[in-house]
Amino acid sequence: MIIDDHEVVRRGIAEIVDRADGLAVVAEAGTVAEAVRRAPLVRPEVVLVDLQLPDGTGIDIISTLREKVPDARPVVLTSFDDDDALAEALKAGAKAYLLKTVRGAELADVIKAVAAGRTLLDERTVTRRRADHEDPTADLTPSERRVLELIGDGLSNREIGERLGVAEKTVKNHITALLSKMGLQRRTQVAAWVAGQRAAGWRG
């Protein structure tokens, strides 16, 4: 079930979901009230929830559905990369927290993983993100910082490897390490973070 107040966004997500093997959209909603009314009727396995809605928040929906449709597994899909929102979503029962910059294939993979019973964020991630909030890159090695910058430049792993003169597998290892240190889950979040920092005048 997709809950977002922008019809264009809902249609785009629905297209991604319907194209993925084993996934289907069973309902859509644009408000908290609509979502709370429809979800018990269709009993979705996974609920994609935006955080900001005209009549409340995605957290309200997650909390209400925990009582009304306890088997539904909530995934937050939002444009807010915010520690407080992440912590609130986790507390309410969200199983994953995605930014709208996520790629279609990755979104489908996360939905499948959550439907299969996995939780893709935990208290440790939130705590680490909070601890690193001052500068999440503080613990990065010089090589990891360089990889971070090149991800921000839009280079693929292969291109980064060529630029740095290392194997693609080494680049992947660097990315795994820097994701862990920054408290992030995906490469796309790194690109979004760098873009945000550069817009604010940061230079790596």
C-alpha positions, 0 to 999 in steps of 0.5 A, a space after each residue: 500500500 502506498 501512502 503519499 499526498 502527491 499523486 504523481 509520486 504515488 503513480 511513479 512508485 506504483 509503476 516500480 512496484 507493479 513491474 517488480 516480480 512478486 509485488 503488487 499495489 493493493 491500495 493507495 492513500 493521500 491522507 492519514 484518514 484515508 490510509 487508516 480507513 483503507 488499510 484494514 480493508 486490504 490488509 497490505 503486507 508492506 505499507 510505504 508511508 510518506 512522513 508529511 501528509 495534509 492531515 498528520 504524519 506518517 508516524 501517526 499512520 504507523 502507530 495506528 496500523 500497529 493496532 489495526 493491521 498488526 501484520 503490516 510492515 511499514 517502510 518510510 519513504 520520505 525526502 527528510 534525511 533527519 535523525 529525529 524523524 528516523 528515530 521517531 519512525 523506528 520507535 513507531 515500528 518502521 522496518 526501513 527508512 528510505 529517501 525519495 532519491 532511492 532508485 527503483 530497483 533498490 526500492 523494490 529490493 527493500 520492499 521484498 526484504 521487509 515483506 520477508 521479515 527483515 528490518 533494515 534499520 535498528 537502534 544502533 544506526 540511529 544512535 551512531 548517526 546521532 553521535 556522528 551528527 557533528 561530522 559523520 566523516 570524522 572517522 573516514 580514512 583518506 582513501 574513504 574520503 576520496 571515494 566519498 567525493 567521487 561518489 558525490 561527483 557521480 562516478 560509478 564504482 568502476 570509474 572510481 577504481 580507475 581514477 584511484 588506480 585500485 580494483 573495483 572490489 577495493 572500492 566496494 570495500 571502501 564504500 562498505 566501510 564509509 557507509 558503516 562509519 557514516 551510519 548510512 545504508 546505501 550509496 545513494 544516501 552518500 551521494 545525496 549527503 555530499 550534494 547537500 554538503 556542497 550546496 551548503 559550502 562544504 569542501 571535502 
